[in-house]
Amino acid sequence: MATAPSEGVVVVGAGLAGSLAALFLRRRGDDVTLMDLRSDPRAAAAVAASAATDGGLSLLANASKRSINLALSSRGLRALRKLGLADEVLRDAVIMRGRMIHAPNGRTELQPYGTTDEEVLNSVSREAINRFLLERLSAPPEAGEGRVELCFKHKVVGLGKDGSLTVLDTADGGAPARTVRPRFIIGADGSFSVVRRELSKLCRLSLRHEYIEHGYLELSIPARPAGGRYGNGFALEPHALHIWPRHDFMLIALPNRDGSFTGTLFASWTLLEQLEDPAVGLPFFREHFADALAVMPDLAQELTANPRGALATVRCDPWHAAGRVLLIGDAAHAVVPFYGQGMNAAFEDCLALDQALDEARHNVPKAIASFYTARKPACDALADLSLQNYVEMRSKTASRLFVLKNSLDAALHRWVPSWQPSLHTAVTFSPMPYHVAKARCEWQDSLLGTAFHVSCALVGIAGVALALKTSGASARLGAHA
């Protein structure tokens, strides 16, 4: 077995979290080896890229049939801005200003996300951003930056107590495994993390990988010929996240730059399996999503052919060991997609680690410990919030009481700026740690509940007093008579 000493950093996992982490580390002057078991995802986009006309993110905009579109918001953008990448990413995003709620009777209602024009979500393709980040990593480093080596088809087969990593080049069947000893290792290899598995052999790592009872099925709403009500080929309002809330299940649709929408049906596994038969699926959509069915010409084929996906939450503790190995992103804290914060939280991890390294003056063990202390409670709270938001999206968004509550919070924020407009606003549009936002909004809701009950009690007391006063006056009038 060959041994290769190294003073650089190894990042395992070339997805969103790993690629951005590598960019942050390169900017700090670290030499980075970014490795992934998969093939280079850019190779699959080569044909599309050669047909494109510019060198930006749009080169890579073909998305896989099995990827839920992502909503890029302020937490993720803050990390991208630190590296000067936000504007280029946003150039190929579609702004979503609010939820477009589709009622069973076909009526629609736009529920704005924020209290200002800047508080919007941005619909982006996971694959496009991933390829864009990898292209940036492949570019020559600027002055003061470290070098990056991209190693695809590399498999992690061991993690040593001394912080060494044993890897196997699967593209070369005859090559022996080699061991590297980097300054530190980042595991960003997803919810089924191999680094996490190997880390569990070095420390008492507890892991909860919990599937929810619902899954998802990705569908499509293709672009129409140019023109029409919305222009640019959009069959629905393009600047909204469309939701068909039906209590036990829901359909959502996010816009794409080419005029299409990526739709996703969330439902129980039993229902998803039943819908595989178009004889069941088409009448189901006709009953529950009639306006969506009208713009989904390929639905019958997609119900049969498109795969069903599982949804899970990952919680583990700790995220690090030996001061030299750290988990980030889904490897540490995968969440269900209902708050649209998975990518944003992963990008925020990268920014938080960069800040921790600054504050620790490059003392890696100290930075890792500080990062974990700050991010663990925040991401645990996000896991809870994401599960709760599924109920909100598929049920509460159709409630007038929900709309009234959000309007009340927005009004209170205008009168008292320190009042948080809503939990969604705090989570999506502020840098407030997730657990702080959750606790603060729970406190506000408790305060409103107390105020409501006190008001009801005062009204009741006033009513009783008025009744007593009225009955007393009537008695006196009767006595005089």
N, C-alpha and C positions, 0 to 999 in steps of 0.2 A: 504494500500500500504506500503510495507516494505521499509525502508530507510537504506542504507548501506554506511556510510562514508568511504572514501578511499583517500589515499595520492598518489596512483599510477596513471598510465596513461591508458586511454581507447582508443583503436584503433578500429574503426568500419570498417570492410571490411578485409577479410583474403585472398585477392588476392595478386598480386605481390607487389603493393605499400604498402599495410597494413602489409604484412608479413615482408618485409624488414625493414619498419619503426619500427616494434616491436623488431626486432633483434638489430637495432641501439640503441633503448631505453633501452633494457635489458643490453646491453654492458655498458651503462652509469650508471647502477645501479638502474634504475627505475623498479618497479614492474609494469607489463603490463597485462591488460586484452584485449585479441584480440577476438572480437566477429563478427559473420557473420550469416546472415539469412539462408544461405545454410547449407546442411549437410557437414561433413568433406570430402573434395575431395579425401583424401587418401584412404577412404573406397572403392571407386570404382576401385582403383588400386591394391587392396589386392591380387587378384588372380595372376595378372601379377607380383607383387612384390615377391610372394612366389616362383615363378618359376625362378626368376633371381638368379645370382650367386654371386653378390657382393653387398655392401651396399651403393653404390653411386647413382648418379643421374639416371643412366641407369635403376634402379629399376622402375622408374616412367615414362618411355618413351612412354607410350601409349597415343596418343593425341586424343582429341575429333574431330569429323567430322566437327565441326563448329568453329574451331579456326584457324585463319590465323597464319602460322608460324611467329616467331619473329626473328628479326635480332639484335643480341646483339653486340653493338659496344663500343667504348672507354668510353663514359659517364656512361653507365651502369656498365662496368667493373671496372671503378674507384671506384664506390660505393661498389661493391662486394669485391674488393681488400682491402678496408678499414676494412672489417670484416673477411678477410682471406678466402673468399669463391670462388674467381674467378677461381682458378685452377681446383677445383672440378666441377664447372659448365662447364668450357671449355672442360673438358675431354670428355663430351658427346655431344659437339657441332660439327658441320661440318663447316669448314672454307670456306668462299666464297671470292675469290680474285677479283672478278669483275662481271660486267653484261655480260651475254652471250646473244647477240641480235640475234633473229631468224627472218630473212627476209622472206617475202612471198614466195620467190623462194626456200626456204630451206637452204640458206647460213647462216652461223653463224659467229659472230665476237665477240671476247672478249674485253670488254672495262674495263681495270683495274680500281679499285676504287681509289687507293692511289698512292703516289709517292715513297713509301717504301714497303718492304715486310711485315712490321708490320701493315700496314693500310688495314685491312681486316674486313669483317663482319663475324659473327658467327650465323649460323642457329640453332635455339633452339626451343624446344617445350614449349609453355606457361604452360601447365599442369605439365610438368616435373619439371620446375623451381619452380612453386608454391608449389608442394608437397615437393620438396627438402627443401625449406625455412621453411615449416611447420614442417618437421622432425627436422630441426635444432632448432626450437623453442620448440619442445617437449623434446629435450635433457636436462639433468640436467644442471643448470647454473654453470659456472666456478666461481672461487673466485672473489668477487667484483661485480658480475653481479646480476641483479634483477631476480625475478621470473616471469614466464609467465603462464597465465591461458588462455586456448583456449576454447571459448564458441560458439559452433556452434548451429544453429537453434535458435538464439536469435535475436529478432526484436526490433529495436529502435522505440519507440512510442512517445517520447517527449524529448524536450531539454529546460532546464530552463534558465532564465536570470542569475542565479547564477552559470551557468556552470554545472548544474546537468544533468544527463541523465537518462531517464526512459526507461527500457527495459523489454521485455516479453520473457520468455522461451517458445518457441512454441512447444518444444518436450514434455513439461509437460502441458497438456491442462488445468489442474486445478490450476496451480501456479499463484499467483497474480503478477502483474507488480511490479518491484522493481526499486528504484531510487538510483543511485550511484553519488557521488560527487568527481570525480577524480581531480588530480592536473591540468590536461588539457585533451582535447579530440581531437583526430585526425580522421577526416572523410576521409576514403580511400575506400569508397564503390561504386566507379564506376560512370559512366556517368549519371545514374539515381539515384544519391545519395539521401538517406533519410536524412542523416545529413545535406546536403545542403538545402533540403526542410525545415527542422526544423529550420535551421539557418536563412532562409529567413523570419521567423516569428519574429526574434529578431532584425533584422537590415534591412536596405533598400538594399537588395541584388538584383542586376540586373542579368538576366540570358538570354543567347541566346543559344538555342539548335537547331542547323541548320543541316538539312539533305541535302546531295548532291543528285543530280538527278540520280546518278549511285549507284548500289548495287554490291554485290559480290556473287559468287557461288564457293564453295570449291569442288575441284576434286582431283583425285589421279593418280599418276604414280607409279604403284607397282614395287617392286624390281624384277629383273630377276634372273634366276639361276646364281650361282657364276661364275665368269669368264667374258667373253665378252670384248668388247673394253675398258671399264672403270674399270672393276673389281668390286668385292664386291657387285655385283648385280645392280649397277647403270645403268640405261638406257640412261642417259645423263651425260655430264661432271659434276662430283659431286662438284667441288670447284668453283661454280658460281651460281649467282642468274639469272635464265633464264627468259627472257622477250620476248614476242611476241608482239611488238608494232604495233597496227593497227589503230592509230589515234582516232577513236571514241570508241574503246574498246581495251582491252589488256588481255593477259594471262600471268601469272607468275608462276614459280615453284621454290620452295626452297628444298634443299636436307635434308634427314633425315639419321640418323646413320645406319638404317637397310637397306639402299640401295634404299628406295622409295623416292618419291618427293611429297610434298604437293603443289598441283596446285590451283590457284585461278583465276577465270575469273571475271574481272571488266567490267561492261557494264551497259547500261541504263536498268531501270526496265522493260521497254517494251520488250527489246531484251531478258532479262533473263527469262521472262515469256514465250516468244515464244519458247525458247530452251527447255522448259520442255517436249515438244513433240519430241522424238528421230527422227521422220521423218523430223523435221526441224533442230534439233540440230546436227545430224551426218553430213548432207550435209554442214552445216555451218562450222563445224570444218574441214571437208575435203577441203573446199575452203580456209579458213583463217589460219588454224593451222595443215596442213597436217602432218608435222613431229611429232607434239605432238600427234595427233590422232593415229599414228602408235605405240605409247607406252602407250596408255590408253585403255586397254581392257574392262574396266568396265564403259566406258563413257556413254553408252546408259542408263544403270541403274542409274548412278549418276545424270544424267540430270533430271531424273524424281523424284528420291528419295531425293536428297540432298536439304536442305533448302537454301533459298536466305537470305542474310543478308544485313542490312542497314548500311550506313556509315554516321557519323555525327561529327560535331565539337561542343564542349561545351566551351563557354566563360562565366565566371561569375565574379562579382566584388561586394564586396570584398570576399576574401577567408577565412576571420576570423572575430571573434566578441568576445567582452568581455575579450580579452587577454587570453582566455582559450579554444577556439574552433578553429580548423584549418582544412581546406580542402587541400588534396594533390592528386597527380595523376589525373586519369580521373574525379574524383569528382570535381576538380578545372579546368581542362584544357584538356578534351578529344580532340584528333586530329584524322584525317583520317590517314590510315596506310602508305601513300605513301613515307614518308621519313624514315620509319622504326625507328621512334624515340619515340613512345608512351611509351614502357617499359623503354627505356633509360632515357627519361625525368622524369618518375616516380621514377626510382632509383636515379637519380640526385637530385630530391626533397628530398629524404631521407638523402642523404649526405649533402645537403645544410642546412637542418634543424639541423642536428647534429653539423655542423660547427657554425650555428647561436646560438645554445644553448651554445657552447663553448665560443663564443665571448661575449655573453650576461652574462656569468658567471651564467648560470642556471636561469636567470631572464626570465621566460617564456613569459610574455607579450612583453617584449623587443625583444626576439628572434623571436617570431611569426611575429611581425611588420617588423623586419629586413628581415626575410625570404620572406615575401610577397613583399616587395619593390624590392628585387633582382629578384625574380622568375616571377612575374606577367608580366613585359614587355618581358622577354625571352620567356615565354610560349605563349603569344599572337603572337609573331613573328613566333614561331614554327607552330602555327595553319595556318598562312598565307603560310609559306613555304611548308607545307604538301599538301595544296591544289594546289599550283603552281607545285609541283613536279609530280602530277598526269599527267598534260599536258606534262611535260618533259619525263616521263616514257613511256607514250602511244604514243608519237609522236616524240619528239625531239631526243630521243636516236637513232632513225633510220636515222637521218640527218647527212650528212657529215660535215655540218657547225658546228653542235654540237660537233663532235669529234675534229674538227680543233680548235674550241674555247678552249676546255679542254687541248689540246696539247699546245696551245699558253700560257695558264695560267701556265701549268706545267713548260714550258721553262722559263717563266719570273720568276717563283719561284726559279729555279736553278740559274739564274743570279742575282736576287734580293731576298734573302731569306725572307725579310719582306713582299713580295708579296704573297697573299693568293693563293694557287694553284687552288682552285675552291670553290664554295659555298658548294658543297657536302662534300668536304674535311674538310672545317671549321666546318660544322654542325656535321659530323659523327666522325671525328678523332681528334678534338681539344676540350679543355675545354672552349673555348670562348663562352660567353653567346649567345644564339640564335639571339637575336636582334642586338648584336654587329657584329656577323658574317654576318647577312643579310645586315646591313648598310655598312659594310666595302666592301663586294663584290659588292654592288650596286655602291659604289664610284669607285671601280676599273673598273667596266664595263663602267661607265660614262667617266672615264679617257681614256680607250681604244677607246671608241666611238669618243671622242674629238680628240685623236691622229689620228684616221683613217680619220676624216673629214679634219683635218689640212694637213695631208699627201696628201689627194686627191687634196686639194686646191693648195698646193705647186707644185704638179705634173702638175696641170692645168696651173698655172702661168708659170712654166718652159716651158710647151708646147707652150703657147702663145708667150713667149719671143723668143723661138727657131723659131717659125713660122715667127715672125716679123723680126728676124735677117736674116732668109733665104730669105724672100721676099725683104728685103732691099738690100741684096747682089745681088739678081737677077736683081733688078732695076738698080743698079750701073753697072752691066755687060751689061745691055741693053743700057745704056747711052753711055758707051765706044764704043759699037758696032756701 
